Amino acid sequence: MPQIYKGKMNKNYIHSIMPEKLNQPNSIEGYMQMVRWLEMNVHLQRILLKVDRATMFYSLEARVPYLSNTVLDYASSISYKDCIEDNQGKVNIKKILANKASAEWVYKKKQGFGVPMKEWIRQEIKQDVYETIMNMPTELAVAFDIRKLDKLLQNEYSLDSKSSNNGLIWAIYALVKWNEYHRKSIF
């Protein structure tokens, strides 16, 4: 930023307020205190804003049960050490939930869900992906070797292909689509 910005740079907000927020600087307790403060005062606010906007957009009502003042006051009153056992976090909430639901379900390992990009790229939107990437506008095409892109796509579509570059292909496809939607609409 200093190389491209000519104005005077202000001190990062988080770094400017941290000394007053930390009772025990440069200690595990101090850092955990900082993490908790950031979670409550920065991260949570952003998440709530996104939830609020998304639910309003779709005319939905959302409730966040852990935001009652009683729960927040209790959470602020206990040490982070009381929430961790055997390198597992949120033990307080998990114990309460295990009394109400199956412990097997409560203590189950977290798992995400994947977007089936590989299948989409190879099947459902194969033609659109190929045409979009191979016919990208000149302002983007100058950054790519089109022959290598074609080879990459052909390799992806090959039935005997073991490797997959679907993440890279998806990123290029999304870039071209973004350019098509946003850049062309302003010119």
C-alpha positions in Angstrom: 0.0 0.0 0.0 2.7 2.6 0.8 4.1 2.2 -2.8 0.8 3.2 -4.4 -0.8 5.4 -1.8 0.5 9.0 -1.5 -1.4 10.0 1.6 -0.3 9.4 5.3 -1.1 5.9 6.5 -3.0 5.7 9.7 -2.2 3.0 12.2 -4.2 -0.2 11.8 -7.4 0.2 14.0 -7.0 -3.2 15.7 -3.3 -2.5 16.6 -4.3 0.9 17.9 -6.8 -0.4 20.4 -5.1 -3.7 21.4 -2.9 -2.2 24.1 -5.9 -1.0 26.1 -7.8 -4.2 25.6 -5.0 -6.5 26.8 -4.5 -6.8 30.5 -1.7 -9.4 30.0 0.2 -8.5 26.8 2.5 -11.1 25.3 1.0 -14.1 27.2 -1.4 -16.9 26.2 -4.1 -15.4 28.4 -3.6 -12.0 26.8 -3.8 -13.4 23.3 -6.8 -15.4 24.1 -8.4 -12.3 25.6 -7.7 -10.5 22.4 -9.1 -13.3 20.2 -12.3 -13.3 22.4 -12.6 -9.5 22.1 -12.1 -9.6 18.3 -14.7 -12.4 18.0 -17.3 -10.5 20.0 -16.6 -7.0 18.7 -15.5 -7.5 15.1 -16.2 -10.9 13.6 -19.7 -11.3 15.2 -20.8 -7.9 13.9 -19.9 -8.8 10.4 -21.6 -12.2 10.5 -24.8 -10.6 11.9 -24.8 -8.0 9.2 -24.5 -10.6 6.5 -27.3 -12.7 8.1 -29.5 -9.7 8.5 -29.1 -8.6 4.8 -29.5 -12.1 3.4 -32.6 -12.8 5.4 -34.2 -9.4 4.6 -33.4 -10.0 0.9 -35.3 -13.3 0.9 -38.0 -12.1 3.4 -36.9 -14.6 6.0 -36.8 -14.3 9.7 -33.7 -15.5 11.6 -33.1 -15.9 15.3 -29.7 -16.2 16.9 -30.3 -17.9 20.3 -26.8 -17.4 21.6 -27.1 -13.7 21.6 -29.2 -13.2 24.6 -27.6 -10.9 27.1 -27.6 -13.6 29.7 -25.6 -16.0 27.5 -23.2 -13.2 26.5 -22.7 -12.1 30.1 -22.0 -15.7 31.1 -19.6 -16.3 28.2 -17.7 -13.1 29.1 -17.5 -14.2 32.8 -15.7 -17.5 32.2 -12.1 -18.1 31.2 -11.3 -19.5 27.8 -9.7 -22.5 29.7 -13.2 -23.5 30.9 -14.3 -23.9 27.3 -11.6 -26.3 26.1 -10.9 -29.9 27.1 -8.5 -32.3 25.3 -7.9 -29.7 22.6 -11.7 -29.6 21.9 -13.4 -26.2 22.0 -17.0 -25.3 22.9 -17.2 -28.1 25.5 -19.8 -26.1 27.6 -22.3 -25.9 24.8 -21.6 -29.4 23.6 -22.2 -30.8 27.1 -25.5 -29.0 27.4 -26.6 -30.1 23.9 -25.5 -33.7 24.6 -28.0 -33.8 27.5 -30.8 -32.9 25.0 -29.7 -34.7 21.9 -27.6 -37.7 20.9 -24.0 -37.4 22.2 -22.8 -39.2 19.0 -24.3 -36.4 17.0 -23.0 -33.6 19.2 -19.4 -34.9 19.2 -19.3 -35.9 15.6 -16.3 -34.5 13.7 -17.1 -31.4 11.7 -17.3 -31.8 7.9 -17.9 -29.4 5.2 -19.7 -29.9 1.9 -18.1 -29.7 -1.5 -19.4 -28.0 -4.5 -19.5 -30.6 -7.3 -17.3 -28.4 -9.7 -15.7 -31.4 -11.3 -19.1 -32.8 -12.4 -20.4 -29.4 -13.4 -17.3 -28.7 -15.5 -17.3 -32.1 -17.1 -21.1 -32.5 -17.6 -23.8 -29.9 -16.9 -22.0 -26.8 -18.0 -19.2 -28.3 -20.0 -20.1 -26.5 -23.3 -20.6 -23.1 -21.6 -17.3 -23.4 -19.7 -15.4 -24.3 -22.8 -16.9 -21.6 -25.0 -16.7 -18.9 -22.3 -13.0 -19.6 -21.6 -11.9 -20.1 -25.2 -13.8 -17.0 -26.4 -12.8 -14.7 -23.5 -12.5 -11.0 -24.4 -9.1 -9.6 -25.5 -8.5 -7.7 -22.3 -8.4 -11.0 -20.4 -7.0 -13.2 -23.2 -3.7 -11.3 -23.2 -3.0 -12.7 -19.7 -3.4 -16.4 -20.9 -1.8 -18.8 -23.3 -5.0 -19.9 -25.2 -3.3 -23.0 -26.5 -2.4 -24.1 -23.0 -5.9 -23.3 -21.8 -7.4 -25.4 -24.6 -5.0 -28.3 -23.6 -6.0 -27.9 -20.0 -9.7 -28.1 -20.8 -9.2 -31.1 -23.2 -7.3 -32.9 -20.4 -10.1 -32.1 -18.0 -12.7 -33.5 -20.4 -10.6 -36.6 -21.1 -12.3 -39.8 -19.8 -9.1 -41.3 -18.6 -7.9 -38.2 -16.9 -6.9 -38.9 -13.3 -5.9 -35.4 -12.4 -8.3 -32.5 -12.2 -7.7 -28.8 -12.6 -11.3 -28.0 -11.9 -10.4 -25.3 -9.3 -8.2 -23.5 -11.8 -10.8 -23.9 -14.6 -13.6 -22.7 -12.3 -11.5 -19.6 -11.3 -10.9 -18.7 -15.0 -14.5 -19.3 -15.9 -15.7 -17.1 -13.0 -13.3 -14.4 -14.0 -14.6 -14.3 -17.5 -18.2 -14.4 -16.4 -17.5 -11.6 -13.8 -15.8 -9.5 -16.5 -18.7 -10.1 -18.9 -21.3 -9.1 -16.3 -19.6 -6.3 -14.5 -17.1 -4.7 -16.8 -19.3 -4.8 -19.9 -22.2 -3.3 -18.0 -20.2 -0.1 -17.2 -18.8 0.5 -20.7 
